[in-house]
Amino acid sequence: MVNDKETKLRLLKCGMKEFSDKGYMKASLRNICKEAGVTTGALYFFFKDKEDLFGSIVHDPLSELQELLESHFKVELEASYKIYNGDITIPEVPSFEGYEDDMEIAVRVVKLLFKHKKAFELLLTKAQGSAFENYPDQMVKLVEKHYLKMFAVMKGYGSADEITKEDEFIVHWMSHDQIDIFIHVLTHCKTQEQALSNMRNMMAYIIGGWLSVIRNK
């Protein structure tokens, strides 16, 4: 049956291999169908085109990551208001004390990245020519939007619209840095365990830098 669930799963599996081996632009739907043992008509029953197939492969991992980050953003923004109101004090010497949630979310993100390692590697290294080729920049924008809200609260601005150009610049840079850390562990660490063993130092760098900028008058 064309609408057989197993057929779709075979197409997704073969699509993953074809995209991983050749990249989005050089990947062939004909080859994918041949490997899956189906006709091109069967592929078009499930997917509109090559980009739709690629998007279907990475959809669930991206959705999981988005939900994880948005949930953490709410918690983090609430903590920012507590800092502004004096309920939480920024330490003179940056430390993990009071920032265990940040380490916890970093661990959860790393585990998610390695759970779907092939899909995220597709996004980072094989997506050129697709709608997903600028995915890291999209993530930077997501993080930056959140960081601007946090920064405005913690520095006492009335809103993110009142932030100075200099502050916007540093927040944009820190947002890039945040995303680059996770890209680095995914592309440079062979195992999840190796990535996790390096995260504490990397998060110390991020948290320490963030708090130092906040305290800087």
N, C-alpha and C positions, 0 to 999 in steps of 0.2 A: 504493500500500500504506500502511495506517495506521501500520505500524511502520517506515516508511521513515526512514532517518537524516536525509534532507533535510527531511522534514516537521518533525521535532523541531527542527532548526536554524532553520527558518523561524519556528516558534513562539517560540523563544528570541529571535530577532532582533526580531520584532514585539512581543514582550513587553517587551524592553528599550526600544523606542521608546514604547510605551504608558505604561510606568511612568515613563520620563523626562519625558514630556509632561504627565502628569496626577497623578503620585504614586501610591503603592500603593492608598490608599483609594478614589480615584476611577477607577482603571484598570478597564477592562471586558474580561472574558474574551471576550465576544461580539465586541468590536471587534478584539481580538487575533486571533481565529479568522478574522474577515472579511479582515483584512489578510494573513493567512498563506494564505488560500484553502482553509481546511479547516473541517470541522464541529466543534462543541463536543465531540462524541463522540471525535474524533481527539485533541483536547487532553487529555481525561481519560484517554486511553490512556497518555499519557506522564507526566501530572502529576495529583496527587490533587486539587489546588485551586489557587487564586490564589497562596497563600503558598508552595506547593511550586514553582510556576513561578518566583516571585521568588527563592526560595532556590537554584534550579538556575542562575539567571543569575549569581548572586554566589558560588556554591560554589567554583569553581576559583580565582578570585583570592584568596578568603579562605584557602583551603588553602595556597596558595603563600606568603602572608604569614605564616601560622602556622608553617609549616615553617622559613621564613627566620629568624623571631624565636627559635624554640626552639633552633635550631642555634647562634645567636649567644649566647643565654643561657648555654649550657653553657661556651662559651669565656670569657665574661665572669665567670662564677662561679669558674672556675679561676684567672683573673687576680686575683680578690679574695683568694683564699687566699694567693697569692704576695705580695700587698701586706701581708697580716696577718703572714706569716712573715718579712717583711723582704727578700724577694727582689726586690721592686719598691718603690721609694721614691716617695711622693707629693711632687711638687715644691712648693716654697714658693710659687712663682708658677705657677698652673695653665697648662698648655700642651698641645699635641697630642702632645708627645713621649711615646711609650709607649701612645698611645691611637689609633693609626692604624686599628685594627680598628673602633673606634666610628664613625669617619668613613666607613670602607668600608661598614659595614652601613647607615649613613644613606643613602649613595648608592644602594645596592642597593634599599632600601625605596622611595626616591623613584622609581627607574626602574620598579619594580613597580607603584607607584601610578599612574604615567602610562601604563604599558603597558595597564592595565585601568581607565583614568580614568573611563569611563562607569559601570562597575560600582561603583566606590568612591563616585562621586557619587550613585548611587542609594542606597547605604547611608547616606550622610551627609545627604542632602537630600530623599529621596523615600520613605523607609521607614516613615514614621509610620503606625501602625495594624497593622504587621506584627510578627513575632517579632524582626525585626532593627532595630527603631527605636531600641534602646538599645545599638547596636553599639559606639559610642565608649566607653561606660562599661564594656562587656565587655572591651575592649582595655586600658583603664586597670587593671582588676582583674588581667589577665594580667601586665602590666608591674609592677604593685605587688607582686604575689606574688614575682616575681623580685627586685625591688629590696629587698624586706624581707630576703631571704636574703643578698644582697650586703651590705647595710647591717650585718646582724648579724655577718658575718664580718669586715668591715673595721673595725668599731668594737669588736670583741673580745667581743661577747655570746656566751653559750653557744649560743643558738639564737634564731630570730626571735621565739619566744614571750617572750623576756626584754626585748625592746625596749620602751622607755618610751613613754607616750602621746604625749609631745612629739615623739619620733622617728618614731612612726607617722604623726603628722600631717604632718611635713615630707616623709616618703617618699610619702605619698598625694598631696600637692600636686605633688611633682616628677614623679610618674607621670602626673598630668593634664597637666602642662606638656610632657612628652615626647610624648604623643599629640597635644596641641594644635598642636605645631610641625608635624607632618606633615599634620594637617588644614588648617592655615593655608597651607602651600605648595601643597597640592592645590587649594584653593578660591580662592587669590589669585594664583597664578602661571599664566600662560596656556600656557607650554611647560615641558617637562622641563628644558631648558637654563636657563631663568630660575630654576626651583626649585633646581637644583643649584648655581647661582652664589650662592644665598643660604644654602646649607646650612652652609658652613664657619663663618660667624658664629653661626648658630643652634646648631650643635653646640658651639662654643666656650662659648656661654652655658650649655648643659646640662652639659658636662664641668666647666667652671669652678665652677658652682654646686654640683654633686655633690661635687667634691673639697673645696671650702670647707666644706661641711657635715660631711664625714667628718673633716676636720682640726679642726673646732671642738670644743673640750672642754666 
